């Protein structure tokens, strides 16, 4: 079976509208970071989360009142995954007392007979100091990854490619974060891990196209820069779509079957795959064109020494 | 023609077979289990197994099997975690006075697998349930305590040297000694300089007073902090061991944090009691004038108290305490330079040393005892409700004769073995925490959630994998099936590596396995698309295979290195579950490159490499 035989799409023809669109999406994303902020998970804000399980579907009103009686008036209560699981969130408290909260929540719930027998599924307590450190480390991790990639691509290709790759990657990170920000989806440590993995993944795609551009610049002697870039994207298009389609299948399985804990992770990846595919064509490749790449930049430097002279 | 030399094929076969063997332990079920050990002083005997079996039978808890482990432990296996928890309760309620039990998870491996030393992947706490605690050690307090000791020492030194001073105190992270006149300051400076050569000293004149300031150098501060952290880890380890957890992990994290991981543990409240428990030591004189037997019969002498040793022998000790555990600054085991017998050398702080000198001078030739005091909290079920009881446990851990007067530094000799010396030193050191601790992060995962996570993780991997395989088979036909075989080999090799290095598998780690499947697909797709392209360009079949693999290889390496960079950064920054993800991602990329580039090429070579073909089923 072959879905994409020889395509011949003028990808670069609409590069300007695409660039404007990308810029607009990114601006919206950044505006959302500033004005809407993030729904940071426990890992980053600090606080306490208690997940409990009931034998029967739990009545949240009763759980809330049991908690209020136990002195937890500002507890956030919600179903988690199914109606038998309940997630209770408590805001960060002064240092030193936080670690006992989880036990007290269980005590408050188990003394209330109306809701039924309660089973502890998980308690997570993160001190606000640790949370603050994680935010900082997370930001640094994204930065280090980008720098590492910039260096690698600059060594393997050329500086214009490195810049294009980083612009595309930053674009993807912003889009993924924007989805979390705009839809107010909880952003936790596993979601951050997904963002970092996406940096690698989206780049994977960009590098595949770059690789082809480099190869075609050396092989195809005719045509403009834009022709060569278009040809390269067309030649790799089938691979691009098949690969992402297949990875998407795997991540969809994770999203629907992996359970609540992995939801943020899977979602970040789903968004990342889509934006990564788009960005390797319209951000990474357009950037290289705009930065003024020319055939001469990519021709292998002639080797010096006897090897050249010895040729017949 | 596309042919691999025989050695290459054999090598690939060898790697895959090794992978299969290493990954093998993972297919056996992981039983919820309980580890039973005797409490201090007791033994697990053959009768124990029968006793436990009877108790469980009485409570109608089915037990799958009871294994005897090395080190005098029993392992009770259960069919479900419900049975396991029920059994734990039964043992807690009926046998906890003699045995302590710990929840664990144990793979039910056949004897021959175990004989090969093979082990399954280590499951993270999010998969097997357990408690993770991150503890922050108050380093400022540790430094303050060290300074406080210097204050005491300097005061003693000056007094002993008869140098008149106004005050000795702690101010802004240094010791400030005030003198009324220059002459006494200069004399004082000499005294202090003689004893504290490695401290940073400064002389000043301020508001008509003459000062000497003493501060720790950064190197010393580092040393004090390291010591405090190490000491706290030792102390916490002793306390956690008392808790009875199967495989506790207590490790240093960074400059001031300690990670405690208790797989299978379920009661964070109890852990916190144990971690916060106070244990201390006391040095007391043995009352030789009265008999311990009289005291046991209820006729205790005034000023004395009856204690027991670890083996239950009575010892009568004087009520007056000579020195306490928090006055011990260091204790280490070694061998006596004269007699060559095992000994423990102990250092006390200045006030402790002073008292020790006074008491030992008066009591040469008499025995002195070390008492270990611990507040143990036990939970017992009373009328179906857990009731917590804190009891103070006091035990005499060593009795030794005072041979000559001594002060701050002394040695306890006459110990039976090097082991005993080592244990005593550990106990002496572990009495109290070197610096206050605070729990800054805690994660408890219940066993039901852990099992849920495993089930969901495994299900999503299986479904995701099958979806991918189905697509590849339809889209690339025979080559798709080759890719599927290679994908399977990739997962096997990845699991083999993770088992061999005993990496911890977490839920994000399982997601990582699925992602590597995606990545491995990418490598295959790159190669196949390239081969199709070459075929379209009119190349011969063999040339197309050759160039397809050859050209795709550079692209595959380039594109995977970038993901590896991300994985390395993730590993160095992440904790717990995220680290698990980074590890699977990193090794997954390696195995996917190996299987897709070399493994699939070998199969393609074997199937098509030696034939003249006009088309390929791709």
Contacts between the chains, C-beta under 8 A, distances in Angstrom:
chain1	res1	chain2	res2	distance
A	1	B	474	6.0
A	1	B	475	5.0
A	1	B	476	7.8
A	1	B	477	7.7
A	2	B	532	7.2
A	3	B	475	7.9
A	6	B	536	7.3
A	51	B	449	6.9
A	53	B	446	7.7
A	53	B	448	6.3
A	53	B	449	7.7
A	95	B	438	6.9
A	95	B	440	7.9
A	96	B	438	6.1
A	98	B	439	7.9
A	99	B	272	6.5
A	99	B	439	4.0
A	99	B	442	5.3
A	100	B	269	7.9
A	100	B	272	7.1
A	102	B	268	6.5
A	102	B	442	7.2
A	102	B	444	7.0
A	103	B	268	6.4
A	103	B	269	4.4
A	103	B	272	7.9
A	119	B	446	6.7
A	119	B	448	6.5
A	120	B	266	7.7
A	120	B	444	7.2
A	120	B	446	5.0
A	121	B	445	7.5
A	121	B	446	4.5
A	121	B	448	6.1
A	121	B	449	4.1
A	122	B	443	7.1
A	122	B	444	6.0
A	122	B	445	4.8
A	122	B	446	6.0
A	122	B	449	5.3
A	123	B	268	6.2
A	123	B	442	6.7
A	123	B	443	7.1
A	123	B	444	4.2
A	124	B	442	7.0
A	124	B	443	4.7
A	124	B	444	7.5
A	125	B	439	7.5
A	125	B	441	6.5
A	125	B	442	4.2
A	125	B	443	7.5
A	126	B	440	7.6
A	126	B	441	5.0
A	126	B	442	8.0
A	127	B	136	7.6
A	127	B	438	7.9
A	127	B	439	7.7
A	127	B	440	3.7
A	127	B	441	6.1
A	129	B	136	7.8
A	129	B	440	6.2
A	130	B	134	6.7
A	130	B	440	4.9
A	130	B	441	5.0
A	137	B	573	5.3
A	138	B	573	7.5
A	140	B	573	7.2
A	141	B	569	5.3
A	141	B	570	6.9
A	141	B	573	4.2
A	141	B	574	7.9
A	144	B	569	5.0
A	144	B	573	7.9
A	145	B	565	6.2
A	145	B	566	5.0
A	145	B	569	4.6
A	148	B	565	4.2
A	148	B	568	7.9
A	148	B	569	6.7
A	149	B	562	5.3
A	149	B	565	5.7
A	149	B	566	7.8
A	152	B	561	6.2
A	152	B	562	6.4
A	152	B	565	6.4
A	153	B	562	7.5
A	156	B	558	5.9
A	189	B	574	7.7
A	189	B	575	7.9
A	189	B	577	7.2
A	189	B	578	5.7
A	190	B	507	8.0
A	190	B	508	5.1
A	190	B	511	8.0
A	190	B	577	6.6
A	190	B	578	6.8
A	190	B	581	7.5
A	192	B	578	7.6
A	193	B	508	5.9
A	193	B	570	6.1
A	193	B	574	6.5
A	193	B	578	4.6
A	193	B	581	5.2
A	193	B	582	7.5
A	196	B	566	5.1
A	196	B	569	6.5
A	196	B	570	5.1
A	197	B	515	6.8
A	197	B	563	7.3
A	197	B	566	5.9
A	197	B	567	7.6
A	197	B	570	7.3
A	197	B	581	7.5
A	197	B	585	6.4
A	199	B	566	5.2
A	200	B	562	5.3
A	200	B	563	3.3
A	200	B	564	7.3
A	200	B	565	6.7
A	200	B	566	3.4
A	200	B	567	6.9
A	201	B	515	8.0
A	201	B	519	7.9
A	201	B	563	6.2
A	203	B	559	7.4
A	203	B	562	4.2
A	203	B	563	7.3
A	204	B	519	7.6
A	204	B	522	6.9
A	204	B	559	4.1
A	204	B	560	6.9
A	204	B	562	6.1
A	204	B	563	5.8
A	205	B	559	7.5
A	207	B	555	7.3
A	207	B	558	4.9
A	207	B	559	4.2
A	207	B	562	6.1
A	208	B	526	6.8
A	208	B	555	5.5
A	208	B	559	5.3
A	211	B	554	6.9
A	211	B	555	4.5
A	211	B	558	6.0
A	211	B	559	7.6
A	212	B	555	7.8
A	215	B	551	7.6
A	235	B	533	6.8
A	236	B	529	7.7
A	238	B	529	5.4
A	238	B	532	8.0
A	239	B	522	8.0
A	239	B	525	5.2
A	239	B	526	5.6
A	239	B	529	4.3
A	242	B	475	6.9
A	242	B	525	5.0
A	242	B	529	7.4
A	243	B	518	7.8
A	243	B	521	6.4
A	243	B	522	4.5
A	243	B	525	4.9
A	243	B	526	7.7
A	245	B	471	7.5
A	246	B	468	5.4
A	246	B	471	5.8
A	246	B	472	7.3
A	246	B	518	6.4
A	246	B	521	4.7
A	246	B	522	7.9
A	246	B	525	7.3
A	247	B	515	7.6
A	247	B	518	3.5
A	247	B	519	7.8
A	247	B	521	6.8
A	247	B	522	7.3
A	249	B	464	6.6
A	249	B	467	4.3
A	249	B	468	5.7
A	249	B	471	6.5
A	250	B	464	3.9
A	250	B	465	7.5
A	250	B	467	7.0
A	250	B	468	5.8
A	250	B	514	5.0
A	250	B	515	7.1
A	250	B	517	5.7
A	250	B	518	4.8
A	251	B	464	7.6
A	251	B	514	7.5
A	251	B	515	7.6
A	251	B	518	7.3
A	252	B	464	7.7
A	252	B	467	7.9
A	253	B	460	4.8
A	253	B	461	7.7
A	253	B	463	4.4
A	253	B	464	3.4
A	253	B	467	6.2
A	253	B	514	7.2
A	254	B	460	4.8
A	254	B	464	6.3
A	254	B	511	5.7
A	254	B	514	5.7
A	256	B	460	7.7
A	257	B	456	6.1
A	257	B	459	5.1
A	257	B	460	3.9
A	257	B	463	5.8
A	258	B	456	5.5
A	258	B	457	6.5
A	258	B	460	4.4
A	258	B	507	7.8
A	258	B	510	8.0
A	258	B	511	6.7
A	259	B	452	6.7
A	259	B	453	6.5
A	259	B	456	3.9
A	259	B	457	7.7
A	259	B	507	7.9
A	261	B	126	7.3
A	261	B	453	6.6
A	261	B	507	5.9
A	262	B	456	7.7
A	262	B	457	7.7
A	262	B	460	7.9
A	262	B	507	5.9
A	262	B	508	7.0
A	262	B	511	5.7
A	265	B	508	6.2
A	265	B	511	5.8
A	266	B	511	7.3
A	269	B	515	7.5
